[in-house]
Amino acid sequence: MHGMHARLPKNFVLEERLERYSRVIEPEPARWRGRWAQGCLPWIGAREGGPSRFREVRLDLGCGKGAFAVEAARREPDVLFVAMDSEPICVAYAAQRVTESGLPNVVVVPGTGMRVREYFSPGELGRIHLNFPTPFPRKRDAHLRMACMERLMDFRDVLAEGAQVCLRTDSQPLFDFMLTQVPMAGYELVWQSRDARAERPDDPSSEYEERLGAQGARVLALSAVPGPAPEHPVQTAELSLAAYLPHDLESLEGLAYAPHGMQATVANLRNRALRRG
């Protein structure tokens, strides 16, 4: 989840929150590698006639406060949702939401997408959700992006056949950058939209998306599946997200919502255009 940090309530003590909701937090995800579907089945599944494993395991990478994972889990009780975030505060909030929901098919994991191959075995994941990942707009920080060719190549190793990577973002530059990355990593687009909420209004949402929507942001989204793996994938796209901003004055003026992390860049381009005018 990108950098709109949650406001901490008064008397919020991170360590106390993590301890209070520790029952739904898995601090050592690597120990479940290869057995998430069976090992994380709640005790109700062990009753007579109950399932022996979850139908599928899905990763919500950058889960934020956990609203998306909880709502998705509520709709599909036979699917295990692994809600992962690298921010301890987000882990605490997500664990609280999971605990209060009472849902047995969500587990919260402190971790990073850089280590998915350590956490999951080949073919173990039925889907990876990238909900509003941090765009890291500068070229020098591009290696930190979850939405890029390099991470898509990592995801190949843990996705089941036909499994999708699903991106949702408010950042038009990151979205257009990702469209260059999908074919480089040998993926095929299944769906793309520049107004995903309008096209799929019933999809699970998050607090972050609702907050952005109130500011005038549109959700851009895509789904892609791995095709034949490229033999020698090479990054050839422009890495600075500033290169993906609209450059003509008319489009720039129509861009009422500045993508997260690029407000200063957008302001500079607008001012430059005004001076030239």
N, C-alpha and C positions, 0 to 999 in steps of 0.2 A: 504494500500500500504506500502511495507516495506521500510526500512530506507535509500534509496538513496535520500536524500533531494534535492529538486529543487534549482538550483542556482538562487538567486534573482537578477533581473536586477537593474541597477543603479537607485536610487531615488524611489525604490519600497516602498510604504507605505501600509502596510497590511490593516489598517482601511479604508483608502481611496478606495482601491480595493474592499473590501467587500461592502462598501456603493455604489460604482459605479454599481456593478452587483447584487445588493440586490433583484432585481425583480425576479430573478430565484432561490433565496436562501430561504429555509423555516427553520427559526431558531427554531421553536417549532413543530417538527414532530409529537409529541404525539397528537396534536389537530386534526390531520387528521386520526387518528386510526379508521379503519373500513370504511373510506369513501375516500380513495385515488383515487379510480377509477372514482368516480363521482365528488368529490370536486375539483380535480386537472385537470379536463377536460378543455382545453382552450376554450376561448369564441367562436372560430370558430365552436366548436362542438354544440353550442346552436342554430346555424342557422337552418332554416327549412330543415328538412330532414337529419340533422346531427345526429351523435350518441349521446346517452344519457350518455355513460360512456366509459372508455377505456376497451378494450377487456381483458387486463391483466395488472398486476403490477409486475415489477421485481426490485430487489434490487441489485445494484452494490456496494458491501460492500468493502470499501477501494478503492475508485474510482480514487485516484491520481489526475492527471490533467484533467480527464474527457474524454479522447479520446475514450476509449472503449464504454462508455455509449452513447456518441454523435453518434458514427458510428452505434452502435446497434439501437439507436432510429431512425436514418435516414432510416434504412432498414425496420423498423416495426413501422410505424406512428400511428398504433392503439394500441400500447403498451406504458404504462407509465413507464419510467425508473427513479428510485430514486437513484441518485448518492450520496453516503454517504462516508464521510471521517472524521476522528477525528482531522486531522491536519488543522488548519486555513489557512495555505498557500495553501494547496491542494484545500480547499474549494474555495478560491479566484481564483485560476487558472481554476478550473473546471467551476465555474460560468462564468468566462470570455469566455471560450470555448463555453459553452451553449448559452450565449447571442449572440456571434458572429455567431453561426450556424443558429440562427433564428428558431430552432426547438421548437415546443410547447409541446413536450412530454418528456421533461427531467426536473426534479427538483433537485436541489443540497441541500443536508442536512448535516449540521455539527452534527455528532453523532458517536456512537460506537455500534458495534455489540453486546456488552454485554446487550444492552437495546432493542433488536428487539421486544420483547414481549410488551414493552411499546409503541412502535411506530406503530405496526401493529396488527391487530386483527387475530383471528384464521382463517386459510385458505385464508388470503388476498393476499399472494404472490404466483405468478406463477413460480418464479425462484429466486434463490440467486446465484449471481456470487461472488466468492472469487478470485480476480485477484491479484496474487503475494502478499499474505498477509505476514506480518512480521513473520519470522519463530521463533523468540525467542528461539534460540537453547539450552540455558541452562535449566537444570531441574527446577531450582528455579523460572524461568520465564514462565514455560509451561502453567500456568493458564491464561496467557495473549493471547495465540494463538486463532485465529479465526478458524483455521483448527484443531479441536479436538473433542472428543466425547461430551464434555460438551456443546459446542456451537451447535453441531449437534442436541442434545436433545432440546435445545432452539428453533432451527429452525423448529423442528417438529410442534411447536405450531402455527406457522404463515404460513406454507406452505399449499397450496391447495393440494387436492388429486392428486397424480401423478407428483407433482412439483419436480424439480430437484435442487440439490446443485451442482454447477459447480466450480471446483478448477483449477486454472492455477498457476504454480509456476516454478521457475528456480532451486528450492532447492530439489535435490534428497532425502536428508534425511527427509525433511518435507513431501514429497510425500509418501515415504515408511512408515513414521509414520502415515499419514492419512489413508493408506490402512489398518492399524490395527484398526483405529478408526471407520471406516465405519460400519463393522459388530457389533462392540460393541454397537453402537447407534441404531442398528436394521435397517440400511439402506442396500440397494441392489445396487451394481455397475451396471450402465448402459453402461459405456464406460470408458476406461482408455488408456492412451498413454504415452510413454516416448519420443515422438517426435511429439507433437500435431500440430505444424505448418506444418510439412511435411504431416501429415494425413489430416488436415483440413486447407489448405492454405488460404481459403477465410473467415475464422472466423475474426470478428473484433479484432483489435490489439490496443495497447497503446504505448505511447512514451517509457514507461519503458521497455516493451517487445522488442521493436525495438532496444533500446540501449543495452540490454542484448544480443540480437542476434548478434549484431556487435562484442561483446566480446567473442563469441563462445558458449554461453549458449543455451541449448535446453529447450523447454517448455514441462514440464510434466503436464498432465491434467487428470482429471477424472470427471465423472458425476454420481451422486447417487440419489436414491429416497428412501423415508422412507418406510420400510416394517413394519411388526408388531413391536410394541414398546416393548423393553425389560422391564420386570417388575422391575428388580433391576440392572440397569447398573453400572458396576464397572470398574474403570480404572485399567487395568492390564498391559498395555504396558510400555516399557522403555520410560521415558520422556525426557531424554537427547538425542538430535539429533545426538550427536557424535556417539552414538551406531548404527546409521543407515548408517554411512559412510562405504565404502568398506575397508576391512582390509588387503586384500592380496596386495602385492607390485605391481603386474602386473596391477590390476584394479586401484590402487591408482595413478600409474604413468600415466595411461591413462586418468585420470581425469584432463583434461587441464583447465576446468573452475571450480573454487572453489565456492560452493554455498554461497550465500550472508550470512554474519554473521559468516561464518565458515572458513574464509580464514586462520586465525591463527591456528585453529585446524588441518586443512589439511596440512599446512606447518610443524607443529610439527610432525605429523604422517609420512610425507615424510622424514623428517630429521632423525627421529628415525629408520625408515626402512633402510635408507642409512648407519647409524652407525652400525646397526646389520649386514648389508651386508659386 
